[in-house]
Amino acid sequence: MVVSSLPNRGRNIVGRELLSSINAASLDTGRWPLVLDAIAAECGAMGAVLHVHNRYERRWTASASMKPVFTDYLAENWPNRTDRVPRGIKMKRPGFLTDTDFYTEAEFEAQPVYRKFLAPRRLDATAGTHIGGAADGELILSVWGFRSHEAMRASIPWLDDLRPHLARSCMVAAETGLVGARSAVDALGAINVPAALLGLSRHVLASNTRFRIRLSEFGRIGPLGLRLADRAVDDLLGTSLENVERQGASVPLRLSGGGRAVLHVLPTLSAPRDLMTGARALLVLTTPRPGRSPTASLIAALYDLTLTEGRVAQALAETLSLEIAAQRLGMSITTARTHLKPIFRATGVHKQSELIALLSQLNLPQ
């Protein structure tokens, strides 16, 4: 731990180097862990955490020392087992607060989070502030593990001097991120591609006009975010969003007019602004056009199938018979049926006739 001379300097001036790092983090929030390290070191604390929480999710970044600690804090569900953050926000004080500001001594000692989690880790002296700046939730910056409650209180004036700089950086990051999101989907709309940007919670951060026009054909945006009309396909979208950071996915859609389309779920580029905006996935809607039959590799890519499953699906689209498809591919009818199950699951259909109808529309333009 780096021990600061802060308490000996009284109300000290925020250093230029730290201010420069905070300003840089507004455009590249991948720098936030280093900024948080510097803040904690100046206070003689163990570390610091910057986190956004809303009714759907919690996003966060932390100084290196706090990452495993905060991971455990979330894993043990302490945010929902204590009212520390709600109490602090309720006070509406534009500055850093300590837990002793909104707990009496008796309440403080009775809180399980202190006895069972914080005190054993020497983290019971913490300070935090609600600084806003997130696109979709409450943004909290907290400093953990002061040497003592006295050292914590002595650091509050300096932290309060720092707070306006932190708030500006976060607000710029959020606004820049939202502008970038809108620009990305508008650019796709300019080439006739319906697109939207979603958070993991299905909150629509941005969408272009073409996406909004087509939306009524397959879903709606309600209090719980984007929802698809077909419940099974809606569940598939939810799974795709949960896994989008590892891989993209394609969700088959049955349109209200009887046609078919594909909603591609793509991970956003690894952008630091995601901490502020909550951006997780780019949705791109494509509609097949009449033409020649698609290749097995294209079918596999569209629906995240293996190449063998893609070949089975392609053969079905051309022959209308599972038996003939199996013969062509040199496999038994039992093996072909085994491959049919993941094909049904990935394409969102329940019968072979529905699969054939879907694939008959997945054609490449001539």
C-alpha positions in Angstrom: 0.0 0.0 0.0 1.3 3.5 -0.8 1.0 5.8 2.2 0.1 9.3 1.3 1.1 12.4 3.1 -2.3 13.8 2.4 -3.4 14.2 6.1 -0.3 16.3 6.8 -1.1 18.7 4.0 -4.7 19.5 4.9 -6.9 20.5 2.0 -4.4 20.0 -0.8 -4.6 20.8 -4.5 -5.4 18.0 -7.0 -2.1 17.3 -8.9 -1.8 18.0 -12.6 -0.8 14.5 -13.4 -3.9 13.0 -11.8 -6.1 15.6 -13.5 -4.5 14.7 -16.8 -5.2 11.0 -16.2 -8.9 11.7 -15.3 -9.4 13.8 -18.4 -7.8 11.1 -20.6 -10.2 8.5 -19.0 -13.2 10.5 -20.4 -12.2 9.4 -23.9 -10.5 6.1 -23.0 -12.1 4.6 -19.9 -9.7 1.7 -20.1 -7.6 4.1 -18.1 -9.9 4.1 -15.1 -8.2 1.3 -13.2 -5.0 3.4 -13.2 -6.9 6.5 -12.1 -8.5 4.6 -9.3 -5.2 3.2 -8.2 -3.8 6.8 -8.1 -6.7 8.1 -6.1 -6.4 5.3 -3.5 -2.7 5.7 -3.2 -3.1 9.4 -2.6 -5.5 8.6 0.2 -3.4 5.8 1.7 -6.4 3.4 1.0 -6.4 -0.1 -0.4 -8.2 0.6 -3.6 -11.2 2.2 -5.4 -14.2 1.0 -7.4 -16.2 2.8 -10.1 -19.6 1.1 -10.7 -22.9 1.7 -12.4 -26.0 0.0 -11.2 -29.6 0.1 -12.5 -32.6 -2.2 -12.1 -31.1 -4.6 -14.7 -27.4 -5.0 -14.0 -24.2 -3.7 -12.4 -21.2 -2.7 -14.4 -17.9 -1.8 -12.8 -14.2 -1.3 -13.0 -11.7 -1.1 -10.1 -8.1 -0.6 -9.2 -6.0 -3.8 -9.4 -6.1 -4.6 -5.7 -9.9 -4.2 -5.5 -10.9 -6.4 -8.4 -10.9 -9.7 -6.6 -12.4 -8.1 -3.5 -15.3 -6.5 -5.4 -15.8 -9.7 -7.4 -16.4 -11.5 -4.1 -18.5 -8.7 -2.8 -20.9 -9.1 -5.8 -20.7 -12.9 -5.7 -21.9 -12.9 -2.1 -24.7 -10.6 -3.1 -23.8 -7.9 -0.6 -25.2 -5.0 -2.7 -28.6 -6.5 -2.1 -28.0 -7.4 1.5 -27.1 -3.9 2.7 -28.7 -0.4 2.1 -25.3 1.5 2.1 -25.7 2.9 -1.4 -29.4 3.8 -1.2 -28.8 5.6 2.1 -25.9 7.5 0.6 -27.9 8.5 -2.5 -30.9 9.5 -0.4 -28.8 12.1 1.5 -28.3 14.0 -1.8 -25.1 15.5 -0.6 -22.8 16.6 -3.5 -19.6 15.2 -2.0 -18.0 12.1 -0.5 -19.7 10.4 2.4 -18.5 7.8 4.9 -20.7 5.1 6.2 -20.7 6.8 9.6 -22.5 9.8 7.9 -25.7 7.8 7.5 -25.4 5.0 10.1 -25.5 5.5 13.9 -22.7 3.8 15.8 -25.1 1.1 16.8 -26.4 0.6 13.3 -22.8 0.5 12.0 -21.8 -2.2 14.4 -25.0 -4.2 13.6 -24.6 -4.3 9.9 -23.7 -7.8 8.7 -21.7 -6.5 5.7 -19.2 -5.0 8.1 -18.9 -7.9 10.6 -18.8 -10.6 7.9 -17.2 -9.1 4.9 -15.5 -5.7 5.3 -14.0 -5.8 8.8 -12.2 -9.2 8.3 -10.6 -7.7 5.2 -9.7 -4.4 6.9 -12.1 -2.5 4.6 -14.6 -1.2 7.2 -13.3 2.4 6.6 -14.8 3.4 3.2 -16.0 6.5 1.5 -18.0 7.0 -1.6 -19.9 9.5 -3.7 -22.8 9.4 -6.2 -21.5 11.4 -9.2 -24.0 10.6 -12.0 -22.7 10.5 -15.5 -23.9 7.0 -16.6 -26.4 6.8 -19.5 -28.7 4.3 -17.7 -28.1 4.2 -14.0 -26.5 5.4 -10.9 -22.7 5.9 -11.0 -20.9 5.5 -7.7 -17.2 5.9 -6.9 -16.0 4.4 -3.7 -12.6 4.3 -2.0 -12.0 1.2 0.2 -9.7 0.3 3.0 -8.4 3.5 4.7 -5.9 2.9 7.5 -8.4 4.2 10.0 -11.7 6.1 10.2 -9.7 9.2 11.2 -7.5 8.9 8.1 -10.7 8.4 6.0 -12.3 11.6 7.4 -9.1 13.5 6.9 -9.1 12.6 3.1 -12.7 13.8 2.5 -11.8 17.4 1.7 -9.3 16.3 -0.9 -11.7 13.8 -2.4 -14.4 16.5 -2.6 -12.0 18.7 -4.5 -11.4 15.9 -6.9 -15.1 15.1 -7.4 -16.0 17.8 -10.0 -13.2 16.6 -12.2 -14.4 13.0 -11.9 -18.0 14.0 -12.7 -17.0 15.9 -15.8 -14.9 13.0 -17.1 -17.8 10.5 -16.6 -20.4 12.7 -18.2 -18.1 13.3 -21.2 -17.5 9.6 -21.5 -21.2 8.8 -21.4 -22.2 11.5 -23.9 -19.4 10.5 -26.3 -20.4 6.9 -26.1 -24.1 7.7 -26.9 -23.1 9.9 -29.8 -20.9 7.2 -31.2 -23.7 4.6 -30.7 -26.2 6.7 -32.6 -23.7 7.5 -35.4 -23.0 3.7 -35.9 -26.6 2.7 -36.3 -27.4 5.8 -38.4 -24.5 4.9 -40.7 -26.0 1.4 -41.2 -29.4 3.0 -41.9 -27.9 5.1 -44.6 -27.1 1.9 -46.5 -30.6 0.5 -45.9 -29.7 -1.8 -43.0 -32.0 -1.8 -39.9 -29.9 -1.7 -36.8 -30.0 -1.0 -33.0 -27.6 -1.0 -30.1 -28.6 -2.8 -26.9 -27.4 -3.1 -23.4 -27.3 -6.6 -21.8 -30.6 -5.7 -20.2 -32.2 -5.3 -23.7 -32.4 -1.5 -23.1 -32.3 0.1 -26.5 -29.6 2.7 -26.5 -29.9 3.7 -30.1 -31.8 2.5 -33.2 -32.1 3.8 -36.7 -35.3 4.7 -38.5 -35.4 1.5 -40.6 -35.1 -0.6 -37.5 -38.0 1.2 -35.8 -40.2 0.9 -38.9 -39.6 -2.9 -39.1 -39.8 -3.5 -35.4 -43.6 -4.0 -35.4 -43.2 -7.0 -37.7 -41.4 -9.0 -35.0 -41.4 -7.4 -31.6 -41.8 -4.3 -29.5 -40.0 -2.1 -27.0 -41.6 -2.1 -23.6 -40.7 -1.5 -19.9 -38.4 -4.5 -20.0 -36.6 -3.4 -23.2 -36.7 -5.1 -26.6 -39.0 -8.2 -26.7 -39.7 -10.4 -29.6 -43.2 -11.6 -30.4 -42.3 -15.3 -30.5 -41.5 -16.3 -27.0 -39.1 -19.1 -27.9 -37.2 -16.9 -30.2 -37.3 -14.2 -27.5 -35.6 -16.6 -25.1 -33.0 -17.3 -27.8 -32.3 -13.6 -28.0 -31.8 -13.4 -24.3 -29.3 -16.3 -24.3 -27.5 -14.6 -27.3 -27.2 -11.3 -25.4 -25.8 -13.1 -22.3 -23.1 -14.7 -24.4 -22.5 -11.9 -26.9 -19.1 -10.9 -25.4 -17.8 -14.4 -26.2 -19.4 -14.7 -29.6 -22.1 -13.3 -31.9 -25.2 -15.2 -32.8 -28.1 -15.1 -35.3 -31.7 -15.2 -34.2 -34.4 -16.4 -36.8 -37.5 -14.2 -37.0 -41.0 -15.0 -38.2 -42.5 -11.7 -39.4 -46.1 -10.8 -38.8 -46.7 -10.7 -42.6 -45.6 -14.3 -42.9 -42.1 -13.7 -44.1 -38.8 -14.5 -42.5 -35.8 -12.5 -41.4 -32.6 -12.9 -39.3 -31.6 -10.7 -36.4 -27.8 -10.8 -36.1 -26.5 -10.2 -32.5 -23.0 -8.9 -32.7 -20.6 -7.9 -29.9 -19.7 -4.2 -29.8 -16.1 -3.4 -30.2 -14.2 -3.5 -26.9 -15.0 0.1 -26.1 -14.2 1.6 -22.7 -17.4 3.8 -23.0 -19.4 0.6 -22.4 -19.0 1.2 -18.6 -20.9 4.5 -19.0 -23.4 3.6 -21.7 -24.0 -0.1 -21.0 -23.6 -0.9 -24.7 -23.3 -4.7 -25.2 -24.6 -5.8 -28.6 -25.3 -4.4 -32.1 -28.4 -5.8 -33.7 -28.6 -6.0 -37.5 -31.8 -7.1 -39.2 -31.4 -8.9 -42.6 -34.2 -10.2 -44.9 -33.5 -12.9 -47.4 -34.2 -12.4 -51.1 -35.1 -14.8 -53.9 -32.1 -16.3 -55.7 -29.9 -19.3 -55.7 -29.7 -21.7 -52.7 -27.4 -20.7 -49.8 -24.3 -22.7 -49.1 -23.9 -25.0 -46.1 -21.2 -22.8 -44.7 -23.5 -19.7 -45.0 -26.4 -21.5 -43.2 -23.9 -22.7 -40.5 -22.6 -19.1 -40.0 -26.1 -17.5 -39.9 -27.4 -19.9 -37.2 -24.2 -20.9 -35.4 -24.4 -24.5 -36.6 -21.6 -26.9 -37.2 -20.6 -27.4 -40.9 -22.2 -30.9 -40.8 -25.4 -29.4 -39.5 -25.3 -26.8 -42.2 -24.9 -29.5 -44.8 -28.0 -31.3 -43.4 -30.0 -28.1 -43.4 -28.9 -27.3 -47.0 -29.8 -30.7 -48.3 -33.2 -30.4 -46.7 -33.8 -27.1 -48.4 -33.1 -28.7 -51.7 -34.6 -32.1 -51.4 -37.6 -31.8 -49.0 -36.8 -35.2 -47.6 -34.6 -36.2 -44.6 -34.0 -39.7 -46.0 -32.7 -38.3 -49.3 -30.6 -35.8 -47.4 -29.1 -38.5 -45.3 -28.3 -40.6 -48.4 -26.6 -37.7 -50.2 -24.5 -36.9 -47.1 -23.5 -40.6 -46.5 -25.0 -40.9 -43.1 -27.8 -43.0 -41.5 -31.3 -41.6 -41.0 -30.7 -41.8 -37.3 -27.6 -39.6 -37.5 -29.5 -37.2 -39.7 -32.3 -36.9 -37.1 -29.7 -36.3 -34.4 -28.3 -33.4 -36.4 -31.9 -32.1 -36.9 -32.4 -31.3 -33.2 -29.7 -28.6 -32.8 -30.8 -27.2 -36.2 -34.4 -26.8 -34.9 -33.1 -25.2 -31.7 -30.9 -22.7 -33.5 -33.4 -21.7 -36.2 -36.3 -21.4 -33.8 -38.6 -23.9 -35.6 -40.4 -27.0 -34.4 -41.1 -29.0 -37.5 -39.2 -30.1 -40.6 -41.8 -28.3 -42.9 -41.1 -25.0 -41.0 -37.4 -25.5 -41.4 -37.8 -26.0 -45.1 -40.0 -23.0 -45.4 -37.4 -20.9 -43.5 -34.4 -22.1 -45.5 -36.3 -21.7 -48.8 -36.2 -17.9 -48.1 -32.5 -17.9 -47.2 -31.3 -17.4 -50.7 -28.5 -15.4 -52.2 -29.3 -12.7 -54.7 -28.6 -13.7 -58.3 
